Amino acid sequence: MKNFKNYKLANLSVTLLLALGLVASVPAADVNKLVKECADCHEKDGNATDGETPSIAGMSVDYFIESMGAYTTDARPALKLKDKKEDMKDIVKKLSEEDIKALAEHYSKQTFKPLKQEFDPALAKAGKKLHRKYCEKCHSEGGTSAEDDAGILAGQPISYLKYSMDNYESGKREMGKKMAKKVKSMKKKAGDEGTTQLIHYYASQQ
């Protein structure tokens, strides 16, 4: 499960071999059992309610698999919750590629529900303008679309959005080239306050 970059190619190869009868059938993942374990943080339908954990409902299959792979390579930090013994890195180590694909398919079919939370209207208004100029191309429809394979931003918890941006800006989580260029341009215009404005804009979409 460590090689996620070649996941699609490997999956296609297995499919072809199965069709030719050259390998044994791969056991199907027990989706219900897996979802039950994930529900401890993300709820059964993938819409977290604790105000800290991100919701994963509606996430695209590709982005889900990419995210899980990032935890295994330390390309993405894992959020530590005070009342949990394990974080995502611990959990992903226990999952097979079949498990991850099954979970990706399950959550992609769930409906994302924006978190009801307080936000600053003035910051959100400014953040909306920044989003349109710097973020909309990769996070379309105001950050609500999963079809970009970039994750749903609108309606996520403020604390989690801040956690994610802090990791990007500190270098703990790698930005893609396009994102790095856009963030640099945004900060040149709006300063550090620009990040806060964007976060409140995404939080305002309820």
N, C-alpha and C positions, 0 to 999 in steps of 0.2 A: 504494500500500500504506500510505499515511500515514493514511487515514481509516478507523480500525478501529471507531469508535463506530457507524457506519452500515453495518458490514460485512454483517450479516444482511439488511438491507433491500436493499442493493445486490446481494447474491447472489441474492435472490429475484427482483429485477428482471431480472437477466441470464437467469435460468432461464425466466422468462416470455417474454422476447424470443426466446430460443433455440427455445422451443416454437412460437412464431409464425413462425419462420424469418426474423426481422428482423436478426439479427447472425450473424457467422460463429462456428463452434465455437471455444471456448477450448482451446488446447493443454493436454493433461494433463501434470501435473508428473511428473518422473521421480523417484518416491518412493525407489527403491533408491539412486540417486545422492545424493539429499539426505540420506538416513539414513546413508550411508557417511561423509559429511562431518561429520554430527552425532556419529557414533560416536567421534570423536577425543576427545571429552570425556564424552559421555553413554553410551557403549557402544551397540551395535547395538539392543539391546532397551530402551534408555532408562534402565537401572539403572547409574548411575555407581558406580565402585569406588575412586576416588582419595581419598575421605575429605574432599573439599572441594566438589566439584561436586554440585549437587542431582540427584536422580533425577527423570526426567520420565515414566517409564513409568506408565500408568494415569491420567494427567492428563486431565481432561475437555476436550473439544474447545473449549468456550467459554472456559475458563480459559487454555488454551494460546494461543488467538488473542488474548485480552485481554493476556496477558503479553508477547507479541511486540509488540503495539501500544504497550505502555508503554515499551519500550526506544526506540522511534522518537521519542517525545515527551519523553524525559528524565524521565518520571514514575517510572522505575525504574532505579536504578544497575546497572551491569554489573560482575559479579565479575571481577577481574583475577587470572589465574593466572600464576605466574612463568614457567612453561615454555610458555606460549602467546603467540603474536604478536597474536592477535585476541581481542576479547571479544564478548559477545552483541550489543552495539550495532553493531559492525562487521559481524557475520554477518547480522543482520536486514536491513541495508541492501541486501544482495545478493538477498534473497528477494522473490518476488512474492506477491500474495495467494493465488494458486493453490498456490504452494509451501507457504505457511504452513498453509493448510487441509489439504493432503495430509499434512503432517507431523503436524498435530493429530489427524487421523483415525488415522494409523499408531500414534502413541504412546498414544492412548486405548485401543487394543486390546491393548496390552502389559500384562503382569502386574507390578505394583510389588513389588520385593523390598527389604525393610528392610535398611539397612546394619548389618553386624556391627561394633560399636564399644563402647568402654568408656564407662561412665556411673556416676554416683554414686547408689546405691540410695536413700539418704536424701533427696537432692534430688528424685529421680524420684517418690518417694512423696508429698512435699509438692506437687510439680508436678501430680500427678494430681488432687488436690483443687482446685487453682486452675483447672485445665482444665475440670473439671466445672462449676464455678461461673461462670467468665468466658468460656470459649471453645467449649464443646460445641455451642451453638446454631448456630454458623457452621462449626465444624470437628467434625462429628459422628463418632460411633464412635471417640472418642479421637484424632481427627485423622487417621484412616485412610481416610475416605471421600472419593472424588473427586466424588460426586454433588452436593456443596455448591457446586461451581464456585469453590472457594476454595483449591485446592491441597492436596496431601497433606503433612502435617507429620510424622506418626509415621514413624520410620525414616530420616529425613533426617540428613545429617552434622551433628554438633554445631557445627562451625565455620561451616557455611552457615546454620544456624538463628540463630546468634549474629550473623553478618554481616547477615542480614535484619532482625533485631530492632534492631540498632544503627542501621540505616538508617531504620527507622520512627521510632525514638525521637529521632533527630537531625533528622528532618524531610527527609532526603534522599529518602525514599520516603513518599508520602502515605498516611496511614491513612484508611479510610472512617470515616464518622461513628460507626457502631456500634462498630467496632474501637477508635477513639480513646476512646470513652466507657468501654468495658470495660477497656482498658489503664490508664486513669486510675484507675478504681475498684480494680483489682488492685494497682496500685502504692501506693495509699493504705493498703491493708491489709497487703501483703507487702513493700513497698519494692522496690528494685532487685533484691534477691535473688529476688523472684518470677519475674522473667524467666529467671534461671538455672535455677530449679526447673522451669519449664515446658519449657525446652530439654532438660533431662535426662530429663524424663518422655517427651517425644517420642522421644528417642534410645534410651530403654529398651525401646521396642516393637520387638522383633526376632523 
